[in-house]
């Protein structure tokens, strides 16, 4: 009886040893994470009769060692190992990072541009680096959904990439650069003054400058230059230049074109102006018989002459030489004496506030004057003669007069520091101090004076 019981225990003890043991395997992967497309080698370590792999992205394979390429994403690979009727499953996680980068095709030099993209699988706060081919770098982090955006100023053309350390990087993004073409005209553009076309390019290696300049339908410049460019334009005569400046771009840069119109104009001159145009003005006024100095400085004497010209030409009495005055200088109204006799005399034109020195029945000199303008005062009209002259200053009931030439009663033609372009005297005929001595010396006693 005891033997039977012992035998039964023995059978119970050794019965399970007759079945096959389940496979004892593990999974080895060549790389757990990296940039997509990510190629991963999977190896089953351990004995089994068959190995089946589900890569988690809809694809499968069989074999103890297999290889699979993942697109961007976070994946779980599952190994099913079979031995007889027993199976065992093992898993391995793989992350394939994908980075995208987008931006403008071209950017203007030095301007800001927005570069944007996304990290797959998305992670918040993942640090990324954007690198340009010229060495520029910028750092950013991903948003919760994996996207990112960076605003950068672009100074060089080339490629940009976004990278996640050494793990993954985007495809290169090629960005062209529109160079900064600067063009301008240096100088006033006034006739006889300096006028220069200036053109520059940033960056300097962006290319060459093609310059075409025409005047009156004739091309006078058609050439290619290395920047910067300075071309002097002829201003000796009134004309209009049409200018085209274009960039002949180097690799990575785009074209840029500027068109300019430069006119040689009559300059605007005011008291205090200097230069060739002032000398031209004084010479022209002197040629037209106005009392004007030969000078390159717009001083008070020249201002007197400008006032006189504006008075005679019925222009606004501004003392400013503007385009209207220049045009009138080209074709002025030439005053003629009102009275033919005597052949030499003086005329005071009160409406125009000027004095004409007449010689041989022609106006030989035009001088600005200021006649009576105070309330209750007047300058007498009619025909008179110079009956008294005083050298230097002479006190009189009408004030202290300089080099006066009396033509009736206490009324005289005399110098005064103030000769405004309107009537302002007590009744005498004021002339500028600097011209009074000349009038005194060239008009004798008995000279006829007409006032009208």
QUIWO-V997045 format. One record per backbone hydrogen bond with DSSP energy under -1.0 kcal/mol. NH is the residue of the N-H (numbers start at 1). CO is the residue of the C=O. Records with the same first field share a line. If there is no record, write none. Layout:
NH = CO ; CO
This chain:
5 = 1
6 = 2
7 = 3
8 = 4
9 = 5
10 = 6
11 = 7
12 = 8
13 = 9
14 = 10
15 = 11
18 = 15
19 = 16
26 = 45
28 = 43
30 = 41
34 = 95
35 = 167
36 = 97
38 = 70
40 = 68
42 = 66
43 = 28
44 = 64
45 = 26
49 = 82
50 = 82
52 = 80
53 = 61
54 = 78
55 = 59
61 = 53
63 = 51
66 = 42
68 = 40
70 = 38
73 = 96
75 = 94
77 = 92
78 = 54
79 = 90
80 = 52
81 = 88
82 = 50
83 = 86
86 = 83
88 = 81
90 = 79
92 = 77
94 = 75
95 = 32
96 = 73
97 = 34
98 = 120
100 = 118
102 = 116
107 = 176
109 = 178
110 = 154
111 = 108
113 = 152
115 = 150
116 = 102
117 = 148
119 = 146
120 = 98
125 = 142
128 = 140
129 = 163
130 = 138
131 = 161
132 = 136
133 = 159
135 = 132
138 = 130
140 = 128
142 = 126
143 = 147
146 = 143
148 = 117
150 = 115
152 = 113
154 = 111
158 = 175
160 = 173
161 = 131
163 = 129
164 = 168
167 = 164
168 = 164
170 = 162
173 = 160
175 = 158
176 = 105
177 = 252
178 = 107
180 = 202
181 = 179
182 = 200
184 = 198
186 = 196
191 = 265
192 = 235
193 = 190
196 = 186
197 = 231
198 = 184
199 = 229
200 = 182
202 = 180
206 = 203
208 = 248
209 = 225
210 = 246
211 = 223
212 = 244
213 = 221
214 = 242
215 = 218
218 = 215
220 = 213
221 = 213
223 = 211
225 = 209
229 = 199
231 = 197
233 = 195
241 = 262
242 = 214
243 = 260
244 = 212
245 = 258
246 = 210
247 = 256
248 = 208
250 = 206
253 = 250
254 = 177
258 = 245
260 = 243
262 = 241
264 = 239
265 = 189
269 = 321
272 = 298
273 = 270
275 = 296
279 = 275
280 = 276
281 = 277
282 = 278
283 = 279
284 = 280
285 = 281
286 = 282
287 = 283
288 = 284
289 = 286
290 = 285
291 = 366
292 = 290
298 = 273
299 = 297
303 = 299
304 = 300
305 = 301
306 = 302
307 = 303
308 = 304
309 = 305
310 = 306
311 = 307
312 = 308
313 = 309
314 = 311
315 = 310
318 = 316
321 = 269
322 = 320
326 = 322
327 = 323
328 = 324
329 = 325
330 = 326
331 = 327
345 = 358
346 = 448
347 = 356
348 = 450
349 = 354
350 = 348
353 = 349
354 = 349
355 = 367
356 = 347
357 = 365
358 = 345
359 = 362
361 = 343
362 = 359
364 = 357
365 = 357
366 = 289
367 = 355
369 = 353
370 = 430
373 = 425
374 = 425
377 = 374
382 = 451
384 = 449
385 = 407
386 = 447
387 = 406
388 = 406
390 = 404
394 = 401
399 = 396
401 = 394
402 = 415
403 = 392
405 = 413
406 = 388
407 = 411
408 = 411
411 = 408
413 = 405
414 = 429
415 = 402
416 = 431
424 = 371
425 = 371
429 = 412
430 = 370
431 = 414
436 = 432
439 = 435
440 = 436
441 = 437
442 = 438
446 = 386
447 = 444
449 = 384
450 = 346
451 = 382
452 = 348
